[in-house]
Amino acid sequence: MTRFTSNLVVRSRAVTMAAAVGLLAAIGMAGGSLVAAASEPTAPPVPDDTVAISVIGDLPDGEFDLQDLQNVGVSEGQVAMISEGQEPVAAMAGMAMAADPNNPYQIMATWSDSKGRALAMRWGSSSWGWLKVNNKHNLTTAAVRTTTKYPKERKVESASSIRYRTPVHRVECKLWGLSCKVVETKTVRVVANPTKLSDGKAKGIITAYCEGVTWCPNWVKNAINA
């Protein structure tokens, strides 16, 4: 009887120790998840009477009228949505992928900048064009195009280089009073080569990135006027 009781106690202790180890492992895994979650940046909460958006282009300091967003290409329809408490999204224009990924000079899109200078986005490589802008810096053709259409600074550095610097803002618009204010800003820099190649189009975008970081935040490329 004593021997049986001893075995039962030993077995009970073994089960208890196994349960404790399992619990500690679970706590460790949860702790790791909590640490990982804590490391992810989160946007501050937005009040119920506020619409949060992001916009490319120079905006007034302090509070400004909701209608002022149209000065940087936000459409009348998007302004109406904001006034009704809805968050508009950028129009995601479809863009065909390169027919031949081995040809860096394929044109993905063309447009004119703020001064009417013809530009282009070509497929490129890891050192220029769409592949660099998208894969290294997390920007889209649409965001680059809008940056060159509404620049705060545009400087012709040489016959083969134009530099653009344009702020991209996180904006909060209050439904009462229809006023907005900037709460965060990143500056996007674009370098373009306007030299025409044998196909008659500009060599185009060399690079585009957010100053101070390699990978632009998603809210930059998701600006409603991109």
N, CA, C and O of each residue as an XYZ file, in Angstrom:
904
protein
N       0.837     -1.199      0.000
C       0.000      0.000      0.000
C       0.867      1.243      0.000
O       0.618      2.205     -0.726
N       1.885      1.195      0.829
C       2.796      2.337      0.881
C       3.490      2.529     -0.453
O       3.654      3.657     -0.918
N       3.906      1.410     -1.082
C       4.599      1.478     -2.377
C       3.698      2.074     -3.450
O       4.139      2.892     -4.258
N       2.418      1.656     -3.453
C       1.460      2.166     -4.439
C       1.294      3.676     -4.257
O       1.277      4.430     -5.230
N       1.171      4.103     -3.002
C       1.002      5.527     -2.717
C       2.212      6.312     -3.189
O       2.067      7.409     -3.729
N       3.405      5.765     -2.993
C       4.637      6.428     -3.426
C       4.659      6.614     -4.925
O       4.991      7.695     -5.412
N       4.305      5.558     -5.677
C       4.271      5.658     -7.144
C       3.270      6.696     -7.605
O       3.506      7.418     -8.574
N       2.127      6.766     -6.890
C       1.089      7.718     -7.257
C       1.576      9.134     -7.052
O       1.306     10.017     -7.867
N       2.295      9.353     -5.960
C       2.826     10.678     -5.672
C       3.838     11.090     -6.728
O       3.821     12.227     -7.201
N       4.732     10.156     -7.104
C       5.751     10.449     -8.118
C       5.096     10.794     -9.444
O       5.461     11.754    -10.123
N       4.077      9.939     -9.795
C       3.387     10.191    -11.059
C       2.681     11.540    -11.025
O       2.698     12.277    -12.011
N       2.063     11.864     -9.899
C       1.360     13.133     -9.760
C       2.316     14.300     -9.915
O       2.000     15.305    -10.553
N       3.507     14.148     -9.312
C       4.508     15.225     -9.436
C       4.962     15.383    -10.885
O       5.168     16.499    -11.360
N       5.118     14.244    -11.590
C       5.555     14.306    -12.994
C       4.530     15.027    -13.847
O       4.877     15.846    -14.697
N       3.224     14.705    -13.605
C       2.158     15.360    -14.362
C       2.148     16.852    -14.075
O       2.003     17.679    -14.975
N       2.309     17.178    -12.775
C       2.308     18.592    -12.381
C       3.451     19.345    -13.039
O       3.269     20.465    -13.516
N       4.638     18.729    -13.066
C       5.795     19.372    -13.692
C       5.579     19.542    -15.189
O       5.933     20.581    -15.748
N       5.003     18.540    -15.848
C       4.745     18.634    -17.289
C       3.761     19.750    -17.586
O       3.921     20.500    -18.549
N       2.735     19.850    -16.740
C       1.746     20.910    -16.925
C       2.384     22.272    -16.750
O       2.085     23.215    -17.482
N       3.283     22.361    -15.751
C       3.960     23.636    -15.502
C       4.827     24.031    -16.681
O       4.835     25.191    -17.094
N       5.563     23.057    -17.227
C       6.415     23.332    -18.393
C       5.574     23.790    -19.566
O       5.932     24.735    -20.268
N       4.422     23.097    -19.783
C       3.540     23.488    -20.878
C       3.006     24.886    -20.700
O       2.915     25.648    -21.663
N       2.646     25.237    -19.455
C       2.134     26.564    -19.173
C       3.178     27.624    -19.431
O       2.886     28.667    -20.016
N       4.423     27.353    -18.984
C       5.503     28.309    -19.213
C       5.763     28.499    -20.697
O       6.004     29.616    -21.155
N       5.712     27.385    -21.458
C       5.921     27.485    -22.908
C       4.838     28.322    -23.550
O       5.102     29.147    -24.424
N       3.589     28.092    -23.093
C       2.478     28.870    -23.647
C       2.634     30.339    -23.332
O       2.392     31.196    -24.182
N       3.048     30.634    -22.083
C       3.263     32.033    -21.704
C       4.375     32.647    -22.533
O       4.286     33.799    -22.958
N       5.435     31.859    -22.761
C       6.545     32.362    -23.572
C       6.110     32.685    -24.981
O       6.489     33.719    -25.530
N       5.298     31.791    -25.586
C       4.808     32.036    -26.943
C       3.912     33.250    -26.978
O       4.013     34.074    -27.887
N       3.033     33.370    -25.993
C       2.141     34.530    -25.950
C       2.941     35.797    -25.752
O       2.664     36.829    -26.364
N       3.953     35.704    -24.875
C       4.787     36.876    -24.656
C       5.484     37.313    -25.914
O       5.588     38.507    -26.191
N       5.978     36.323    -26.705
C       6.634     36.659    -27.962
C       5.685     37.327    -28.912
O       6.060     38.267    -29.613
N       4.425     36.844    -28.947
C       3.431     37.450    -29.819
C       3.135     38.864    -29.391
O       2.974     39.758    -30.221
N       3.064     39.068    -28.058
C       2.780     40.401    -27.563
C       3.898     41.368    -27.900
O       3.652     42.519    -28.260
N       5.142     40.888    -27.778
C       6.279     41.734    -28.132
C       6.249     42.095    -29.600
O       6.471     43.248    -29.968
N       5.967     41.078    -30.467
C       5.901     41.336    -31.904
C       4.800     42.314    -32.220
O       4.981     43.220    -33.034
N       3.634     42.135    -31.570
C       2.511     43.042    -31.815
C       2.849     44.442    -31.350
O       2.494     45.425    -32.002
N       3.546     44.534    -30.204
C       3.893     45.847    -29.684
C       4.862     46.576    -30.588
O       4.887     47.806    -30.597
N       5.668     45.839    -31.356
C       6.656     46.470    -32.224
C       6.035     47.037    -33.499
O       6.652     47.859    -34.177
N       4.806     46.599    -33.832
C       4.145     47.108    -35.023
C       3.588     48.493    -34.738
O       2.848     48.668    -33.770
N       3.932     49.503    -35.576
C       3.400     50.845    -35.354
C       1.901     50.873    -35.614
O       1.422     50.277    -36.579
N       1.171     51.555    -34.765
C      -0.263     51.683    -34.943
C      -0.645     53.148    -34.993
O      -0.078     53.973    -34.277
N      -1.616     53.467    -35.849
C      -2.077     54.843    -35.960
C      -2.927     55.182    -34.742
O      -3.620     54.311    -34.217
N      -2.887     56.438    -34.282
C      -3.713     56.826    -33.151
C      -5.190     56.734    -33.518
O      -5.541     56.875    -34.690
N      -6.062     56.499    -32.535
C      -7.490     56.389    -32.841
C      -8.039     57.683    -33.417
O      -7.595     58.774    -33.058
N      -9.009     57.552    -34.312
C      -9.619     58.710    -34.951
C     -11.012     58.902    -34.362
O     -11.780     57.942    -34.297
N     -11.363     60.120    -33.928
C     -12.701     60.359    -33.374
C     -13.800     60.014    -34.375
O     -13.578     60.019    -35.586
N     -14.987     59.714    -33.850
C     -16.108     59.315    -34.700
C     -16.529     60.411    -35.674
O     -17.072     60.122    -36.740
N     -16.280     61.675    -35.306
C     -16.713     62.776    -36.173
C     -15.606     63.223    -37.125
O     -15.629     64.347    -37.627
N     -14.630     62.333    -37.373
C     -13.462     62.684    -38.181
C     -13.213     61.621    -39.249
O     -13.376     60.427    -38.998
N     -12.817     62.066    -40.439
C     -12.413     61.162    -41.515
C     -10.908     61.313    -41.712
O     -10.422     62.428    -41.896
N     -10.162     60.204    -41.675
C      -8.708     60.224    -41.854
C      -8.358     59.794    -43.267
O      -8.831     58.759    -43.736
N      -7.530     60.582    -43.952
C      -7.106     60.295    -45.316
C      -5.635     60.647    -45.458
O      -5.039     61.211    -44.540
N      -5.044     60.318    -46.605
C      -3.708     60.810    -46.939
C      -3.761     61.453    -48.314
O      -4.488     61.004    -49.200
N      -2.971     62.524    -48.478
C      -3.037     63.354    -49.677
C      -1.634     63.765    -50.097
O      -0.815     64.143    -49.259
N      -1.356     63.690    -51.406
C      -0.087     64.139    -51.960
C      -0.213     65.591    -52.401
O      -1.165     65.944    -53.097
N       0.730     66.436    -52.005
C       0.726     67.818    -52.452
C       0.834     68.795    -51.300
O       0.604     68.431    -50.147
N       1.184     70.040    -51.609
C       1.381     71.069    -50.592
C       0.035     71.589    -50.108
O      -0.799     72.012    -50.908
N      -0.172     71.557    -48.797
C      -1.422     72.008    -48.197
C      -1.151     73.160    -47.238
O      -0.024     73.329    -46.773
N      -2.186     73.961    -46.937
C      -1.989     75.090    -46.014
C      -1.591     74.617    -44.617
O      -1.905     73.498    -44.211
N      -0.891     75.495    -43.891
C      -0.541     75.204    -42.499
C      -1.783     75.370    -41.620
O      -2.697     76.123    -41.957
N      -1.803     74.670    -40.507
C      -2.925     74.776    -39.593
C      -4.195     74.182    -40.186
O      -4.129     73.323    -41.066
N      -5.338     74.630    -39.715
C      -6.606     74.132    -40.234
C      -6.918     74.790    -41.574
O      -6.603     75.960    -41.790
N      -7.533     74.034    -42.462
C      -7.902     74.577    -43.768
C      -9.247     74.000    -44.183
O      -9.719     73.020    -43.607
N      -9.856     74.615    -45.186
C     -11.178     74.205    -45.635
C     -11.106     72.895    -46.414
O     -10.149     72.651    -47.149
N     -12.105     72.075    -46.248
C     -12.168     70.795    -46.953
C     -12.034     70.978    -48.463
O     -11.409     70.158    -49.137
N     -12.618     72.048    -48.992
C     -12.576     72.291    -50.435
C     -11.157     72.525    -50.953
O     -10.898     72.355    -52.144
N     -10.231     72.917    -50.062
C      -8.845     73.168    -50.478
C      -8.166     71.907    -50.989
O      -7.160     71.991    -51.693
N      -8.700     70.736    -50.644
C      -8.113     69.489    -51.127
C      -8.187     69.377    -52.649
O      -7.389     68.664    -53.257
N      -9.138     70.075    -53.264
C      -9.261     70.024    -54.717
C      -8.085     70.708    -55.415
O      -7.849     70.470    -56.599
N      -7.341     71.559    -54.689
C      -6.178     72.233    -55.274
C      -5.025     71.280    -55.551
O      -4.113     71.611    -56.308
N      -5.062     70.089    -54.938
C      -4.001     69.099    -55.175
C      -4.572     67.845    -55.842
O      -4.013     66.756    -55.711
N      -5.681     68.004    -56.552
C      -6.180     66.908    -57.376
C      -7.189     65.978    -56.734
O      -7.579     64.984    -57.346
N      -7.625     66.275    -55.510
C      -8.706     65.482    -54.916
C      -9.990     65.860    -55.645
O     -10.304     67.043    -55.778
N     -10.725     64.873    -56.113
C     -11.896     65.152    -56.942
C     -13.052     65.710    -56.126
O     -13.102     65.570    -54.904
N     -13.986     66.352    -56.838
C     -15.182     66.895    -56.189
C     -15.990     65.771    -55.534
O     -16.554     65.946    -54.454
N     -16.035     64.621    -56.202
C     -16.753     63.475    -55.649
C     -16.129     62.970    -54.367
O     -16.842     62.600    -53.434
N     -14.783     62.949    -54.306
C     -14.098     62.503    -53.092
C     -14.340     63.482    -51.944
O     -14.524     63.069    -50.799
N     -14.339     64.789    -52.255
C     -14.621     65.792    -51.231
C     -16.036     65.598    -50.682
O     -16.259     65.710    -49.477
N     -16.990     65.306    -51.572
C     -18.367     65.078    -51.141
C     -18.456     63.857    -50.227
O     -19.196     63.875    -49.244
N     -17.701     62.788    -50.545
C     -17.689     61.593    -49.699
C     -17.168     61.916    -48.306
O     -17.733     61.464    -47.311
N     -16.093     62.696    -48.230
C     -15.518     63.056    -46.934
C     -16.529     63.853    -46.120
O     -16.669     63.627    -44.918
N     -17.237     64.786    -46.761
C     -18.221     65.610    -46.059
C     -19.371     64.778    -45.505
O     -20.058     65.198    -44.573
N     -19.578     63.590    -46.084
C     -20.643     62.692    -45.636
C     -20.122     61.621    -44.674
O     -20.849     60.701    -44.302
N     -18.856     61.755    -44.279
C     -18.300     60.820    -43.308
C     -17.729     59.557    -43.913
O     -17.438     58.607    -43.185
N     -17.558     59.518    -45.235
C     -17.005     58.336    -45.898
C     -15.530     58.572    -46.228
O     -15.107     59.695    -46.501
N     -14.768     57.491    -46.196
C     -13.339     57.587    -46.512
C     -13.104     57.131    -47.956
O     -13.184     55.938    -48.247
N     -12.815     58.074    -48.863
C     -12.574     57.675    -50.258
C     -11.245     56.960    -50.402
O     -10.351     57.123    -49.572
N     -11.118     56.174    -51.445
C      -9.861     55.478    -51.727
C      -9.351     55.934    -53.085
O     -10.106     56.455    -53.906
N      -8.058     55.731    -53.306
C      -7.467     56.109    -54.582
C      -8.055     55.258    -55.696
O      -8.343     54.076    -55.505
N      -8.228     55.866    -56.848
C      -8.699     55.119    -58.010
C      -7.563     54.233    -58.485
O      -6.546     54.743    -58.958
N      -7.707     52.931    -58.373
C      -6.646     52.006    -58.723
C      -6.704     51.692    -60.214
O      -7.326     50.714    -60.629
N      -6.051     52.529    -61.011
C      -6.030     52.308    -62.455
C      -5.187     51.085    -62.773
O      -4.070     50.942    -62.276
N      -5.719     50.221    -63.590
C      -4.986     49.009    -63.941
C      -3.747     49.319    -64.775
O      -3.771     50.217    -65.616
N      -2.672     48.582    -64.545
C      -1.453     48.775    -65.317
C      -0.934     47.411    -65.727
O      -0.659     46.557    -64.885
N      -0.805     47.217    -67.023
C      -0.342     45.916    -67.514
C       1.093     45.668    -67.069
O       1.910     46.588    -67.027
N       1.387     44.426    -66.740
C       2.749     44.063    -66.396
C       3.586     44.007    -67.669
O       3.050     43.948    -68.775
N       4.884     44.025    -67.501
C       5.772     44.022    -68.657
C       5.572     42.756    -69.481
O       5.547     41.649    -68.943
N       5.431     42.933    -70.787
C       5.285     41.780    -71.672
C       6.571     40.964    -71.693
O       6.548     39.740    -71.818
N       7.691     41.666    -71.569
C       8.991     41.005    -71.553
C       9.780     41.534    -70.363
O      10.364     42.614    -70.455
N       9.817     40.809    -69.251
C      10.517     41.296    -68.058
C      12.019     41.448    -68.252
O      12.704     41.987    -67.383
N      12.535     40.977    -69.381
C      13.960     41.144    -69.663
C      14.257     42.422    -70.433
O      15.415     42.718    -70.729
N      13.212     43.182    -70.758
C      13.390     44.442    -71.481
C      13.122     45.607    -70.539
O      11.962     45.944    -70.304
N      14.158     46.230    -69.993
C      13.960     47.293    -69.003
C      13.356     48.570    -69.575
O      12.898     49.423    -68.814
N      13.345     48.721    -70.910
C      12.880     49.977    -71.506
C      11.401     49.973    -71.880
O      10.911     50.939    -72.465
N      10.692     48.908    -71.554
C       9.252     48.889    -71.805
C       8.563     49.997    -71.021
O       8.865     50.220    -69.849
N       7.645     50.684    -71.670
C       6.923     51.783    -71.035
C       5.703     51.253    -70.297
O       4.873     50.548    -70.871
N       5.604     51.599    -69.024
C       4.463     51.195    -68.209
C       3.400     52.287    -68.157
O       2.212     51.987    -68.034
N       3.817     53.562    -68.250
C       2.877     54.682    -68.210
C       3.590     55.947    -68.674
O       4.809     56.060    -68.549
N       2.830     56.895    -69.206
C       3.369     58.205    -69.595
C       2.447     59.302    -69.077
O       1.247     59.080    -68.913
N       2.999     60.478    -68.819
C       2.220     61.640    -68.373
C       3.091     62.882    -68.491
O       4.260     62.788    -68.866
N       2.531     64.047    -68.173
C       3.276     65.304    -68.166
C       3.333     65.849    -66.741
O       2.371     65.717    -65.985
N       4.463     66.462    -66.375
C       4.607     66.988    -65.016
C       3.928     68.352    -64.889
O       3.191     68.768    -65.783
N       4.175     69.038    -63.786
C       3.510     70.312    -63.491
C       3.836     71.400    -64.504
O       3.081     72.365    -64.624
N       4.937     71.272    -65.236
C       5.343     72.250    -66.249
C       5.100     71.730    -67.659
O       5.549     72.345    -68.626
N       4.403     70.616    -67.793
C       4.109     70.066    -69.112
C       5.235     69.244    -69.707
O       5.189     68.909    -70.890
N       6.252     68.907    -68.911
C       7.368     68.103    -69.408
C       6.956     66.633    -69.455
O       6.449     66.092    -68.472
N       7.174     66.003    -70.585
C       6.771     64.604    -70.761
C       7.667     63.682    -69.935
O       8.893     63.778    -69.973
N       7.014     62.781    -69.183
C       7.730     61.800    -68.373
C       7.184     60.402    -68.680
O       6.157     60.251    -69.342
N       7.881     59.409    -68.193
C       7.444     58.023    -68.389
C       7.909     57.167    -67.225
O       8.895     57.475    -66.556
N       7.180     56.093    -67.001
C       7.628     55.052    -66.077
C       7.938     53.827    -66.916
O       7.055     53.272    -67.569
N       9.189     53.409    -66.897
C       9.603     52.209    -67.629
C       9.836     51.065    -66.649
O      10.000     51.278    -65.448
N       9.847     49.856    -67.185
C      10.012     48.660    -66.372
C      11.275     48.748    -65.522
O      11.239     48.486    -64.320
N      12.395     49.118    -66.149
C      13.620     49.379    -65.417
C      14.322     48.147    -64.879
O      14.266     47.063    -65.460
N      14.987     48.351    -63.745
C      15.765     47.280    -63.115
C      15.848     47.577    -61.625
O      15.111     48.423    -61.118
N      16.734     46.892    -60.926
C      16.889     47.146    -59.496
C      17.490     48.518    -59.220
O      17.478     48.975    -58.076
N      18.014     49.184    -60.245
C      18.661     50.475    -60.038
C      17.886     51.661    -60.628
O      18.293     52.808    -60.445
N      16.784     51.403    -61.328
C      15.982     52.517    -61.849
C      14.606     52.004    -62.299
O      14.383     50.800    -62.422
N      13.700     52.947    -62.538
C      12.391     52.599    -63.075
C      11.447     51.939    -62.080
O      11.643     51.993    -60.866
N      10.405     51.307    -62.647
C       9.328     50.745    -61.820
C       9.830     49.689    -60.856
O       9.393     49.661    -59.706
N      10.729     48.822    -61.282
C      11.211     47.762    -60.406
C      11.858     48.320    -59.146
O      11.672     47.776    -58.057
N      12.609     49.390    -59.286
C      13.238     49.989    -58.112
C      12.206     50.727    -57.255
O      12.167     50.557    -56.037
N      11.373     51.544    -57.899
C      10.389     52.352    -57.169
C       9.429     51.468    -56.373
O       9.119     51.763    -55.219
N       8.966     50.393    -56.989
C       7.983     49.526    -56.338
C       8.628     48.557    -55.350
O       8.199     48.463    -54.200
N       9.646     47.846    -55.790
C      10.208     46.765    -54.976
C      11.106     47.243    -53.833
O      11.186     46.596    -52.789
N      11.770     48.359    -54.033
C      12.677     48.845    -52.992
C      12.042     49.911    -52.104
O      12.329     49.982    -50.909
N      11.165     50.754    -52.701
C      10.673     51.913    -51.949
C       9.169     51.916    -51.678
O       8.659     52.849    -51.058
N       8.445     50.874    -52.139
C       7.020     50.732    -51.820
C       6.182     51.911    -52.329
O       5.299     52.398    -51.624
N       6.459     52.362    -53.539
C       5.651     53.403    -54.169
C       5.051     52.873    -55.469
O       5.559     51.918    -56.057
N       3.975     53.498    -55.905
C       3.298     53.114    -57.135
C       3.530     54.150    -58.217
O       3.963     55.269    -57.942
N       3.236     53.766    -59.456
C       3.310     54.717    -60.563
C       2.380     55.895    -60.309
O       2.744     57.043    -60.564
N       1.175     55.613    -59.804
C       0.192     56.676    -59.547
C       0.723     57.682    -58.528
O       0.561     58.889    -58.709
N       1.355     57.196    -57.456
C       1.898     58.098    -56.438
C       3.030     58.943    -57.004
O       3.145     60.127    -56.688
N       3.859     58.340    -57.834
C       4.964     59.086    -58.460
C       4.419     60.144    -59.412
O       4.894     61.280    -59.424
N       3.430     59.771    -60.203
C       2.828     60.717    -61.151
C       2.260     61.935    -60.426
O       2.508     63.071    -60.831
N       1.499     61.703    -59.356
C       0.903     62.821    -58.626
C       1.976     63.680    -57.972
O       1.837     64.901    -57.900
N       3.044     63.050    -57.496
C       4.154     63.802    -56.907
C       4.743     64.787    -57.899
O       5.076     65.911    -57.521
N       4.881     64.391    -59.170
C       5.461     65.278    -60.181
C       4.457     66.303    -60.703
O       4.847     67.317    -61.282
N       3.171     66.040    -60.500
C       2.146     66.993    -60.948
C       1.889     68.101    -59.934
O       1.474     69.198    -60.307
N       2.135     67.820    -58.644
C       1.882     68.805    -57.591
C       3.100     68.964    -56.681
O       2.991     68.824    -55.463
N       4.259     69.257    -57.271
C       5.468     69.336    -56.430
C       5.535     70.632    -55.630
O       5.063     71.681    -56.068
N       6.131     70.530    -54.451
C       6.442     71.747    -53.702
C       7.726     72.355    -54.245
O       7.898     73.574    -54.268
N       8.626     71.476    -54.683
C       9.879     71.931    -55.300
C      10.096     71.159    -56.595
O       9.915     69.943    -56.649
N      10.479     71.872    -57.614
C      10.856     71.247    -58.898
C      12.130     71.926    -59.370
O      12.146     73.133    -59.610
N      13.199     71.148    -59.501
C      14.496     71.727    -59.864
C      15.106     70.963    -61.023
O      15.271     69.745    -60.959
N      15.442     71.689    -62.089
C      16.151     71.094    -63.222
C      17.637     71.110    -62.864
O      18.271     72.165    -62.864
N      18.180     69.942    -62.561
C      19.571     69.854    -62.130
C      20.530     69.754    -63.299
O      21.683     70.173    -63.200
N      20.058     69.198    -64.408
C      20.858     69.103    -65.630
C      19.909     68.739    -66.765
O      18.706     68.585    -66.550
N      20.450     68.602    -67.975
C      19.610     68.243    -69.120
C      19.014     66.849    -68.965
O      18.027     66.511    -69.619
N      19.615     66.052    -68.103
C      19.151     64.674    -67.945
C      18.605     64.386    -66.549
O      18.456     63.223    -66.175
N      18.305     65.429    -65.775
C      17.828     65.187    -64.411
C      16.921     66.311    -63.909
O      17.319     67.474    -63.858
N      15.705     65.940    -63.542
C      14.783     66.854    -62.862
C      14.456     66.239    -61.511
O      14.130     65.056    -61.419
N      14.547     67.054    -60.459
C      14.265     66.572    -59.107
C      12.977     67.221    -58.590
O      12.779     68.429    -58.714
N      12.118     66.397    -58.014
C      10.866     66.869    -57.435
C      10.843     66.498    -55.949
O      11.286     65.415    -55.567
N      10.326     67.398    -55.124
C      10.102     67.095    -53.712
C       8.678     67.518    -53.377
O       8.291     68.668    -53.586
N       7.916     66.582    -52.859
C       6.498     66.835    -52.605
C       6.088     66.225    -51.271
O       6.383     65.058    -51.013
N       5.410     66.995    -50.417
C       4.933     66.415    -49.155
C       3.719     65.521    -49.381
O       2.881     65.791    -50.242
N       3.640     64.460    -48.597
C       2.452     63.609    -48.552
C       1.959     63.657    -47.112
O       2.711     63.375    -46.179
N       0.707     64.012    -46.940
C       0.174     64.278    -45.607
C      -0.860     63.249    -45.175
O      -1.660     62.771    -45.980
N      -0.829     62.924    -43.907
C      -1.977     62.277    -43.267
C      -2.850     63.404    -42.759
O      -2.393     64.281    -42.026
N      -4.101     63.371    -43.151
C      -5.011     64.484    -42.875
C      -6.242     63.973    -42.129
O      -6.752     62.891    -42.418
N      -6.706     64.763    -41.173
C      -7.959     64.477    -40.491
C      -8.937     65.614    -40.768
O      -8.625     66.786    -40.557
N     -10.134     65.245    -41.247
C     -11.162     66.236    -41.574
C     -12.354     66.047    -40.640
O     -12.887     64.944    -40.520
N     -12.766     67.123    -39.982
C     -13.910     67.075    -39.078
C     -15.199     67.276    -39.868
O     -15.277     68.135    -40.747
N     -16.197     66.479    -39.544
C     -17.462     66.566    -40.265
C     -18.202     67.851    -39.935
O     -18.824     68.446    -40.815
N     -18.145     68.294    -38.672
C     -18.773     69.573    -38.351
C     -17.797     70.696    -38.720
O     -16.627     70.642    -38.341
N     -18.251     71.681    -39.434
C     -17.383     72.776    -39.873
C     -16.628     72.474    -41.145
O     -16.129     73.393    -41.794
N     -16.528     71.166    -41.536
C     -15.854     70.749    -42.772
C     -14.448     71.324    -42.883
O     -14.056     71.831    -43.934
N     -13.693     71.241    -41.791
C     -12.313     71.710    -41.791
C     -11.369     70.530    -41.634
O     -11.749     69.491    -41.094
N     -10.138     70.691    -42.105
C      -9.135     69.626    -42.065
C      -7.839     70.150    -41.457
O      -7.608     71.358    -41.399
N      -6.995     69.221    -41.005
C      -5.663     69.595    -40.534
C      -4.706     68.444    -40.794
O      -5.102     67.279    -40.812
N      -3.446     68.789    -40.996
C      -2.391     67.803    -41.232
C      -1.911     67.268    -39.891
O      -1.640     68.041    -38.971
N      -1.802     65.921    -39.776
C      -1.334     65.318    -38.527
C       0.016     64.614    -38.682
O       0.670     64.318    -37.682
N       0.440     64.344    -39.906
C       1.744     63.709    -40.144
C       2.151     63.945    -41.597
O       1.295     64.007    -42.480
N       3.445     64.077    -41.843
C       3.921     64.368    -43.196
C       5.178     63.573    -43.523
O       6.084     63.460    -42.698
N       5.226     63.027    -44.728
C       6.447     62.465    -45.304
C       6.725     63.235    -46.601
O       5.795     63.677    -47.275
N       7.990     63.389    -46.940
C       8.340     64.045    -48.200
C       8.822     63.005    -49.193
O       9.740     62.236    -48.910
N       8.187     62.989    -50.374
C       8.587     62.075    -51.437
C       9.495     62.822    -52.404
O       9.182     63.926    -52.850
N      10.621     62.201    -52.717
C      11.558     62.759    -53.697
C      11.538     61.883    -54.950
O      11.618     60.657    -54.868
N      11.432     62.524    -56.092
C      11.444     61.832    -57.376
C      12.560     62.414    -58.234
O      12.742     63.630    -58.286
N      13.297     61.549    -58.900
C      14.316     61.977    -59.858
C      13.946     61.379    -61.207
O      13.766     60.168    -61.340
N      13.835     62.252    -62.208
C      13.437     61.811    -63.546
C      14.438     62.278    -64.586
O      15.051     63.337    -64.452
N      14.592     61.471    -65.625
C      15.446     61.815    -66.758
C      14.533     62.090    -67.956
O      13.941     61.157    -68.497
N      14.405     63.369    -68.388
C      13.487     63.700    -69.475
C      14.056     63.447    -70.876
O      13.374     63.679    -71.874
N      15.295     62.974    -70.948
C      15.923     62.734    -72.243
C      15.134     61.711    -73.050
O      14.793     60.640    -72.548
N      14.844     62.054    -74.318
C      14.091     61.130    -75.167
C      14.991     60.026    -75.705
O      16.129     60.257    -76.114
N      14.439     58.827    -75.690
C      15.162     57.672    -76.220
C      14.716     57.400    -77.653
O      13.960     58.188    -78.221
N      15.166     56.311    -78.238
C      14.885     56.012    -79.647
C      13.400     55.818    -79.944
O      12.985     55.932    -81.097
N      12.598     55.527    -78.926
C      11.157     55.367    -79.137
C      10.402     56.687    -79.047
O       9.175     56.712    -79.146
N      11.143     57.799    -78.858
C      10.521     59.115    -78.811
C       9.969     59.509    -77.456
O       9.416     60.601    -77.318
N      10.101     58.653    -76.448
C       9.604     58.927    -75.107
C      10.769     59.168    -74.154
O      11.892     58.724    -74.394
N      10.479     59.883    -73.063
C      11.513     60.155    -72.063
C      11.999     58.858    -71.415
O      11.243     57.901    -71.244
N      13.278     58.860    -71.062
C      13.750     57.707    -70.286
C      12.909     57.589    -69.021
O      12.552     56.485    -68.609
N      12.591     58.734    -68.400
C      11.601     58.755    -67.337
C      12.135     58.630    -65.925
O      13.223     59.111    -65.607
N      11.343     57.970    -65.080
C      11.622     57.931    -63.640
C      12.845     57.063    -63.350
O      12.916     55.899    -63.744
N      13.798     57.665    -62.652
C      14.981     56.924    -62.215
C      14.728     56.340    -60.828
O      14.964     55.156    -60.590
N      14.245     57.185    -59.916
C      13.929     56.700    -58.573
C      12.871     57.577    -57.938
O      12.634     58.703    -58.376
N      12.237     57.054    -56.902
C      11.277     57.801    -56.092
C      11.241     57.140    -54.724
O      11.153     55.915    -54.628
N      11.307     57.934    -53.672
C      11.373     57.361    -52.329
C      10.939     58.390    -51.288
O      10.873     59.585    -51.575
N      10.649     57.923    -50.093
C      10.345     58.796    -48.964
C      11.657     59.190    -48.292
O      12.457     58.331    -47.921
N      11.867     60.477    -48.140
C      13.106     60.930    -47.520
C      13.190     60.437    -46.073
O      12.223     60.516    -45.315
N      14.360     59.931    -45.715
C      14.594     59.486    -44.347
C      14.342     58.012    -44.098
O      14.769     57.481    -43.073
N      13.650     57.330    -45.024
C      13.389     55.898    -44.869
C      13.555     55.219    -46.230
O      13.421     55.866    -47.269
N      13.842     53.935    -46.223
C      13.956     53.189    -47.475
C      12.588     52.737    -47.974
O      12.300     52.822    -49.168
N      11.749     52.258    -47.061
C      10.436     51.694    -47.404
C       9.353     52.687    -46.997
O       9.152     52.925    -45.806
N       8.656     53.264    -47.966
C       7.600     54.232    -47.657
C       6.434     53.550    -46.935
O       6.092     52.413    -47.260
N       5.827     54.221    -45.971
C       4.627     53.657    -45.326
C       3.509     53.472    -46.357
O       3.438     54.203    -47.344
N       2.648     52.499    -46.120
C       1.551     52.243    -47.061
C       0.638     53.444    -47.248
O       0.094     53.635    -48.336
N       0.454     54.271    -46.196
C      -0.465     55.395    -46.326
C       0.036     56.414    -47.348
O      -0.756     57.195    -47.875
N       1.329     56.420    -47.632
C       1.859     57.335    -48.649
C       1.383     56.933    -50.033
O       0.843     57.757    -50.771
N       1.584     55.655    -50.392
C       1.188     55.212    -51.727
C      -0.327     55.101    -51.878
O      -0.842     55.063    -52.996
N      -1.044     55.047    -50.745
C      -2.500     54.940    -50.787
C      -3.206     56.282    -50.716
O      -4.405     56.335    -50.444
N      -2.482     57.368    -50.956
C      -3.098     58.707    -50.942
C      -4.291     58.737    -51.909
O      -4.243     58.140    -52.984
N      -5.366     59.442    -51.509
C      -6.587     59.399    -52.302
C      -6.450     60.111    -53.651
O      -7.258     59.880    -54.551
N      -5.441     60.970    -53.805
C      -5.257     61.645    -55.102
C      -4.108     61.039    -55.893
O      -3.628     61.645    -56.851
N      -3.657     59.837    -55.499
C      -2.581     59.160    -56.255
C      -3.139     58.610    -57.572
O      -2.401     58.008    -58.352
